């Protein structure tokens, strides 16, 4: 995988908080509008 620092071409930023019981994912666009914000179950046994 090639690492790039060309943030001008990025349209959506995604963050994931990995937790023991749940994960939480958030996606925002370049202007900061929240496009996705949801807790997701971690069903790994």
Buried (B, 14 or more C-beta within 10 A) or exposed (E): EEEEEEEEEEEEEEEEEEEEEEBEBBBBEEEEEEEEEEEEEEEEE
